[in-house]
Amino acid sequence: MLAVLAHVGNSTTQEQALQCLFRVFSIVVFGSIVNEGYVNRLEETEEHCIFNRNRNACNYGITVGVLAFLSCLLYLALDAYFPQISSVKDRKKAVLSDIGVSAFWAFLWFVGFCFLTNQWQASKPEDNPLNEGGDAARAAITFSFFSIFTWVGQAFLAYQRFRLGADSALFSQDYMDPSQDSGMPYAPYTNEEDATDAVGTYQQPPPADAFDTETQGYQTQNY
């Protein structure tokens, strides 16, 4: 049991480290697009998205980055609250939701990476003659790519924690947190007087000879 709890603790520590990377990557992606993701031509006053003048590309990067950042904060709070969850069903739901949400975000970051890369390659030099915001665009693409693997790693660690819980007492109906167990499973106490009374009042069954004596006293009558 101690080994299982140690594995769970290590997994939780690794998940918290990954969540720190999630927040950093998310900030870099949406921060780069917000600050330098919109440029305009010399004769224009309205700014357009640096990714092939496609506003949807910038909106996608910003939205995914912000929501991923908020999701990291939510599951960081859930990890801190997880040891206090006493219900078996709630523990399973929490871990399974972590697996599903992590896989979902890995998919969204994959789509974002492909979308931003495609639109950046399709961008025309005349749309950005001064090459403004090029570093920001490349940073958003690069950290979108890194986010795919970090979210996949998060899903894998959550799956490992689910397997450890399923193979141990963490998801068992009889599981009880040792810190919340106030009583020890000692045998019930009985004093010597009670034991003596119990022995004194016990009566042995009559010997088998008693039944033989009664049967010997019975005489059959011949008719």
GUDRENKOL-624220 format. One record per residue (C-alpha): residue number from 0; residue in one letter; x, y, z. Coordinates in steps of 0.2 Angstrom, whole numbers, plus 2048, in hexadecimal, padded with zeros to 3 digits. Layout:
BEGIN
{pt NUM, "A", {X, Y, Z}}
...
This chain:
BEGIN
{pt 0, "M", {800, 800, 800}}
{pt 1, "L", {80E, 80C, 804}}
{pt 2, "A", {816, 808, 7F4}}
{pt 3, "V", {806, 80C, 7EA}}
{pt 4, "L", {804, 81D, 7F4}}
{pt 5, "A", {816, 821, 7F0}}
{pt 6, "H", {813, 81E, 7DD}}
{pt 7, "V", {803, 829, 7DE}}
{pt 8, "G", {80D, 837, 7E7}}
{pt 9, "N", {81B, 836, 7DA}}
{pt 10, "S", {80E, 837, 7CC}}
{pt 11, "T", {805, 845, 7D3}}
{pt 12, "T", {815, 84F, 7D5}}
{pt 13, "Q", {819, 84C, 7C3}}
{pt 14, "E", {808, 852, 7BE}}
{pt 15, "Q", {80A, 862, 7C7}}
{pt 16, "A", {81B, 865, 7BE}}
{pt 17, "L", {812, 862, 7AE}}
{pt 18, "Q", {805, 86E, 7B3}}
{pt 19, "C", {812, 87B, 7B5}}
{pt 20, "L", {818, 878, 7A4}}
{pt 21, "F", {806, 879, 79D}}
{pt 22, "R", {803, 88A, 7A5}}
{pt 23, "V", {814, 891, 79E}}
{pt 24, "F", {811, 88A, 78C}}
{pt 25, "S", {7FF, 891, 78C}}
{pt 26, "I", {805, 8A2, 792}}
{pt 27, "V", {812, 8A2, 784}}
{pt 28, "V", {806, 89D, 776}}
{pt 29, "F", {7F7, 8A9, 77A}}
{pt 30, "G", {803, 8B7, 780}}
{pt 31, "S", {80D, 8B6, 770}}
{pt 32, "I", {7FE, 8B7, 765}}
{pt 33, "V", {7F6, 8C5, 76F}}
{pt 34, "N", {805, 8D0, 770}}
{pt 35, "E", {80D, 8CE, 75F}}
{pt 36, "G", {800, 8C3, 755}}
{pt 37, "Y", {7F8, 8D1, 74C}}
{pt 38, "V", {801, 8DB, 73E}}
{pt 39, "N", {7FC, 8E7, 730}}
{pt 40, "R", {803, 8ED, 71F}}
{pt 41, "L", {80A, 8FE, 71E}}
{pt 42, "E", {7FB, 905, 715}}
{pt 43, "E", {7EF, 8FD, 721}}
{pt 44, "T", {7E9, 902, 732}}
{pt 45, "E", {7DF, 8F2, 737}}
{pt 46, "E", {7EA, 8E4, 73E}}
{pt 47, "H", {7E8, 8D3, 738}}
{pt 48, "C", {7ED, 8C2, 73F}}
{pt 49, "I", {7FF, 8BE, 73B}}
{pt 50, "F", {7FB, 8AC, 736}}
{pt 51, "N", {7F6, 8AF, 724}}
{pt 52, "R", {7EA, 8BD, 729}}
{pt 53, "N", {7DE, 8B0, 730}}
{pt 54, "R", {7D6, 8B6, 740}}
{pt 55, "N", {7D0, 8A5, 744}}
{pt 56, "A", {7E2, 89F, 746}}
{pt 57, "C", {7E6, 8AC, 753}}
{pt 58, "N", {7D5, 8AA, 75C}}
{pt 59, "Y", {7D8, 897, 75D}}
{pt 60, "G", {7E9, 899, 764}}
{pt 61, "I", {7E3, 8A6, 771}}
{pt 62, "T", {7D4, 89C, 776}}
{pt 63, "V", {7DD, 88B, 778}}
{pt 64, "G", {7EB, 894, 782}}
{pt 65, "V", {7E0, 89D, 78E}}
{pt 66, "L", {7D4, 88E, 791}}
{pt 67, "A", {7E3, 882, 793}}
{pt 68, "F", {7EA, 88E, 7A0}}
{pt 69, "L", {7DA, 88E, 7AA}}
{pt 70, "S", {7D8, 87B, 7A8}}
{pt 71, "C", {7E9, 879, 7B0}}
{pt 72, "L", {7E4, 883, 7BF}}
{pt 73, "L", {7D4, 879, 7C1}}
{pt 74, "Y", {7DD, 868, 7C1}}
{pt 75, "L", {7EB, 86F, 7CC}}
{pt 76, "A", {7DD, 873, 7D9}}
{pt 77, "L", {7D6, 862, 7D6}}
{pt 78, "D", {7E7, 859, 7DA}}
{pt 79, "A", {7E8, 863, 7EA}}
{pt 80, "Y", {7D6, 85D, 7EF}}
{pt 81, "F", {7D8, 84B, 7E9}}
{pt 82, "P", {7DF, 844, 7F9}}
{pt 83, "Q", {7CF, 84A, 802}}
{pt 84, "I", {7C3, 841, 7F7}}
{pt 85, "S", {7BC, 833, 800}}
{pt 86, "S", {7B0, 82C, 7F3}}
{pt 87, "V", {7B6, 81E, 7E8}}
{pt 88, "K", {7AB, 824, 7D9}}
{pt 89, "D", {7B1, 836, 7DB}}
{pt 90, "R", {7C3, 831, 7DB}}
{pt 91, "K", {7C1, 826, 7CB}}
{pt 92, "K", {7B7, 835, 7C3}}
{pt 93, "A", {7C5, 841, 7C7}}
{pt 94, "V", {7D3, 836, 7C0}}
{pt 95, "L", {7C9, 831, 7B1}}
{pt 96, "S", {7C5, 844, 7AD}}
{pt 97, "D", {7D7, 848, 7AF}}
{pt 98, "I", {7DB, 83B, 7A1}}
{pt 99, "G", {7CD, 840, 796}}
{pt 100, "V", {7D1, 853, 797}}
{pt 101, "S", {7E3, 851, 795}}
{pt 102, "A", {7E0, 846, 785}}
{pt 103, "F", {7D4, 853, 77F}}
{pt 104, "W", {7E0, 862, 781}}
{pt 105, "A", {7EE, 858, 779}}
{pt 106, "F", {7E2, 856, 76A}}
{pt 107, "L", {7DE, 869, 76A}}
{pt 108, "W", {7F1, 86E, 76B}}
{pt 109, "F", {7F4, 862, 75C}}
{pt 110, "V", {7E7, 86A, 752}}
{pt 111, "G", {7ED, 87B, 757}}
{pt 112, "F", {7FF, 877, 752}}
{pt 113, "C", {7FA, 871, 741}}
{pt 114, "F", {7EE, 880, 73E}}
{pt 115, "L", {7FB, 88D, 743}}
{pt 116, "T", {809, 885, 73A}}
{pt 117, "N", {7FF, 883, 72A}}
{pt 118, "Q", {7F9, 895, 72B}}
{pt 119, "W", {80A, 89C, 72F}}
{pt 120, "Q", {811, 893, 720}}
{pt 121, "A", {803, 89A, 715}}
{pt 122, "S", {807, 8AC, 71A}}
{pt 123, "K", {80D, 8B7, 70D}}
{pt 124, "P", {81C, 8C2, 70F}}
{pt 125, "E", {813, 8D2, 708}}
{pt 126, "D", {807, 8D0, 717}}
{pt 127, "N", {815, 8D3, 723}}
{pt 128, "P", {823, 8DC, 71A}}
{pt 129, "L", {82C, 8E1, 72A}}
{pt 130, "N", {82B, 8CF, 730}}
{pt 131, "E", {823, 8D5, 740}}
{pt 132, "G", {81E, 8C8, 74D}}
{pt 133, "G", {827, 8BA, 745}}
{pt 134, "D", {82F, 8B4, 755}}
{pt 135, "A", {81E, 8B5, 75E}}
{pt 136, "A", {816, 8AA, 750}}
{pt 137, "R", {824, 89D, 751}}
{pt 138, "A", {823, 89D, 764}}
{pt 139, "A", {811, 899, 764}}
{pt 140, "I", {813, 88B, 757}}
{pt 141, "T", {822, 884, 761}}
{pt 142, "F", {819, 884, 772}}
{pt 143, "S", {809, 87D, 76A}}
{pt 144, "F", {814, 86E, 765}}
{pt 145, "F", {81B, 86C, 776}}
{pt 146, "S", {80A, 86D, 77E}}
{pt 147, "I", {805, 85D, 774}}
{pt 148, "F", {811, 853, 77D}}
{pt 149, "T", {80F, 85A, 78E}}
{pt 150, "W", {7FC, 857, 78E}}
{pt 151, "V", {7FF, 845, 787}}
{pt 152, "G", {80B, 843, 796}}
{pt 153, "Q", {7FE, 849, 7A2}}
{pt 154, "A", {7F1, 83D, 79B}}
{pt 155, "F", {7FE, 82F, 79D}}
{pt 156, "L", {802, 833, 7AF}}
{pt 157, "A", {7EF, 834, 7B3}}
{pt 158, "Y", {7ED, 823, 7AB}}
{pt 159, "Q", {7FB, 81C, 7B5}}
{pt 160, "R", {7F3, 823, 7C5}}
{pt 161, "F", {7E2, 81B, 7C0}}
{pt 162, "R", {7EB, 80A, 7BD}}
{pt 163, "L", {7F4, 80B, 7CE}}
{pt 164, "G", {7E3, 80F, 7D6}}
{pt 165, "A", {7DA, 801, 7CE}}
{pt 166, "D", {7E7, 7F5, 7D3}}
{pt 167, "S", {7E8, 7FA, 7E5}}
{pt 168, "A", {7DC, 7FF, 7F2}}
{pt 169, "L", {7DB, 812, 7ED}}
{pt 170, "F", {7CB, 80E, 7E2}}
{pt 171, "S", {7C5, 800, 7ED}}
{pt 172, "Q", {7B4, 801, 7F6}}
{pt 173, "D", {7BD, 7FD, 807}}
{pt 174, "Y", {7CB, 80A, 805}}
{pt 175, "M", {7CD, 816, 813}}
{pt 176, "D", {7DA, 823, 814}}
{pt 177, "P", {7E6, 81F, 822}}
{pt 178, "S", {7E7, 831, 828}}
{pt 179, "Q", {7D4, 830, 82A}}
{pt 180, "D", {7D4, 81F, 833}}
{pt 181, "S", {7D2, 823, 846}}
{pt 182, "G", {7D0, 811, 84C}}
{pt 183, "M", {7DB, 802, 84A}}
{pt 184, "P", {7D5, 7F1, 846}}
{pt 185, "Y", {7D9, 7E9, 857}}
{pt 186, "A", {7CF, 7DA, 85E}}
{pt 187, "P", {7C1, 7DD, 86A}}
{pt 188, "Y", {7C7, 7DE, 87C}}
{pt 189, "T", {7C1, 7D1, 889}}
{pt 190, "N", {7C6, 7D1, 89B}}
{pt 191, "E", {7CA, 7C1, 8A5}}
{pt 192, "E", {7BA, 7C1, 8AF}}
{pt 193, "D", {7B0, 7C1, 89F}}
{pt 194, "A", {7BA, 7B3, 899}}
{pt 195, "T", {7B8, 7A9, 8A9}}
{pt 196, "D", {7A5, 7AC, 8A9}}
{pt 197, "A", {7A4, 7A6, 897}}
{pt 198, "V", {7AE, 796, 89C}}
{pt 199, "G", {7A4, 793, 8AC}}
{pt 200, "T", {793, 794, 8A4}}
{pt 201, "Y", {798, 788, 896}}
{pt 202, "Q", {791, 777, 898}}
{pt 203, "Q", {798, 768, 88F}}
{pt 204, "P", {78B, 75D, 885}}
{pt 205, "P", {786, 74C, 88E}}
{pt 206, "P", {791, 73E, 88A}}
{pt 207, "A", {78C, 731, 87E}}
{pt 208, "D", {78A, 724, 88C}}
{pt 209, "A", {77B, 72D, 893}}
{pt 210, "F", {771, 729, 883}}
{pt 211, "D", {777, 717, 883}}
{pt 212, "T", {771, 715, 896}}
{pt 213, "E", {760, 71B, 891}}
{pt 214, "T", {75E, 710, 883}}
{pt 215, "Q", {765, 701, 88D}}
{pt 216, "G", {757, 704, 89A}}
{pt 217, "Y", {749, 703, 88C}}
{pt 218, "Q", {742, 6F1, 88A}}
{pt 219, "T", {738, 6EC, 87B}}
{pt 220, "Q", {728, 6E3, 87E}}
{pt 221, "N", {724, 6D4, 874}}
{pt 222, "Y", {712, 6D3, 86D}}
